[in-house]
């Protein structure tokens, strides 16, 4: 009698592989996996990932987000010089060749900074945004209430 095929876990709960271009090799995919499994959530045990592994993935995601944001900063400057457009095209071409995560990992390595340094910078930036949002929320609610 043939064995039943072992069921694959949903894509969002699979560990992110390095050095390859798996389907879903995007920073968004990395974030979806993190949302699905949080180190402080009891469901983490169901995935088979340890709290340490989830924290490592969180740090990796935060570092890659910071690297990605540095790309966005370049784009926000709206520098249309030949050099700037060429650099942007090089980044995009590399992402098309190897996938978003692999290209961001290459940029992380080339940055000369550790993943921990960049992850901390990203978390500090996110905290500033949260604080600004909390500070501005009452004003936005007041403005919305006054709107016609």
C-alpha positions as CSV (number, residue, x, y, z in Angstrom):
1,X,0.0,0.0,0.0
2,X,1.4,3.4,-1.0
3,X,2.2,5.9,1.7
4,X,0.2,9.2,1.8
5,X,2.3,12.2,0.8
6,X,3.4,14.3,3.8
7,X,1.5,17.5,3.7
8,X,3.6,20.6,3.1
9,X,3.1,23.5,5.6
10,X,1.5,26.6,4.2
11,X,4.1,28.8,2.4
12,X,3.9,31.6,5.0
13,X,5.1,29.2,7.8
14,X,8.1,27.7,5.9
15,X,11.5,28.9,6.9
16,X,13.1,31.3,4.5
17,X,15.9,29.7,2.6
18,X,19.1,31.5,1.9
19,X,21.2,31.3,-1.2
20,X,18.3,30.3,-3.4
21,X,15.4,31.9,-5.1
22,X,12.3,30.2,-3.6
23,X,8.9,31.2,-4.8
24,X,7.9,34.1,-2.6
25,X,11.4,35.4,-2.2
26,X,10.3,38.8,-1.2
27,X,10.6,41.0,1.9
28,X,6.8,41.0,2.1
29,X,6.9,37.1,2.2
30,X,9.5,37.3,5.0
31,X,7.2,39.6,6.9
32,X,4.2,37.3,6.3
33,X,6.1,34.5,7.8
34,X,6.9,36.6,10.8
35,X,3.3,37.7,11.3
36,X,2.3,34.0,11.2
37,X,4.8,33.0,13.8
38,X,5.7,35.4,16.7
39,X,8.2,34.3,19.3
40,X,5.8,35.2,22.1
41,X,2.9,33.4,20.5
42,X,2.1,29.8,21.6
43,X,1.5,29.0,17.9
44,X,5.3,29.3,17.4
45,X,5.6,25.8,19.0
46,X,3.2,24.4,16.4
47,X,5.5,25.4,13.5
48,X,8.4,23.7,15.0
49,X,10.4,27.0,15.1
50,X,12.1,27.9,18.4
51,X,11.7,31.3,19.9
52,X,15.3,31.9,19.1
53,X,14.7,31.1,15.4
54,X,11.8,33.5,15.3
55,X,13.9,36.2,16.9
56,X,16.6,35.6,14.3
57,X,14.1,35.9,11.5
58,X,12.7,39.1,13.0
59,X,16.2,40.6,13.2
60,X,16.9,39.5,9.6
61,X,13.7,41.0,8.4
62,X,14.3,44.3,10.3
63,X,17.8,44.5,8.9
64,X,16.6,43.9,5.3
65,X,13.8,46.4,5.8
66,X,16.5,49.0,6.7
67,X,18.5,48.1,3.7
68,X,15.4,48.4,1.5
69,X,14.6,51.7,3.1
70,X,18.0,53.1,2.1
71,X,17.0,52.2,-1.5
72,X,13.7,54.1,-1.0
73,X,15.6,57.1,0.3
74,X,17.6,57.2,-2.9
75,X,14.4,57.2,-4.9
76,X,12.8,59.9,-2.7
77,X,15.5,62.3,-3.5
78,X,14.3,62.3,-7.1
79,X,17.8,62.4,-8.4
80,X,17.5,62.0,-12.1
81,X,21.2,62.2,-12.9
82,X,22.7,59.6,-15.1
83,X,24.6,58.1,-12.2
84,X,21.5,57.9,-9.9
85,X,19.3,56.4,-12.6
86,X,22.1,53.9,-13.4
87,X,22.4,52.9,-9.8
88,X,18.7,52.4,-9.4
89,X,18.6,50.3,-12.6
90,X,21.4,48.2,-11.3
91,X,19.5,47.6,-8.1
92,X,16.3,46.7,-9.9
93,X,18.2,44.4,-12.4
94,X,19.8,42.5,-9.6
95,X,16.5,42.0,-7.8
96,X,15.0,40.7,-11.0
97,X,18.0,38.3,-11.4
98,X,18.2,36.8,-8.0
99,X,15.0,37.9,-6.2
100,X,14.4,40.6,-3.7
101,X,15.7,38.9,-0.6
102,X,18.9,37.7,-2.2
103,X,19.6,41.1,-3.6
104,X,18.9,42.8,-0.2
105,X,21.1,40.2,1.5
106,X,23.9,41.2,-0.9
107,X,23.4,44.8,-0.1
108,X,23.4,44.0,3.6
109,X,26.8,42.3,3.2
110,X,28.1,45.2,1.1
111,X,27.0,47.8,3.7
112,X,29.8,46.9,6.1
113,X,27.2,47.0,8.9
114,X,26.0,44.0,10.9
115,X,22.4,42.8,10.7
116,X,22.0,43.7,14.4
117,X,23.1,47.3,13.8
118,X,20.7,47.8,10.9
119,X,17.8,46.0,12.6
120,X,18.3,48.3,15.6
121,X,18.3,51.3,13.4
122,X,15.0,50.1,11.7
123,X,13.3,49.4,15.1
124,X,14.3,52.9,16.4
125,X,12.9,54.5,13.2
126,X,9.6,52.4,13.6
127,X,9.4,53.5,17.3
128,X,9.6,57.2,16.2
129,X,6.8,56.6,13.7
130,X,4.6,55.0,16.4
131,X,5.3,57.9,18.8
132,X,4.5,60.4,16.1
133,X,1.3,58.5,15.2
134,X,0.2,58.4,18.9
135,X,1.0,62.1,19.3
136,X,-0.9,63.1,16.1
137,X,-3.9,60.8,16.5
138,X,-6.0,63.1,18.7
139,X,-5.4,66.0,16.3
140,X,-6.4,63.8,13.3
141,X,-9.5,62.7,15.1
142,X,-10.5,66.3,15.9
143,X,-9.9,67.3,12.3
144,X,-12.0,64.4,11.1
145,X,-14.8,65.4,13.4
146,X,-14.8,68.9,12.0
147,X,-14.7,67.8,8.4
148,X,-18.0,68.4,6.5
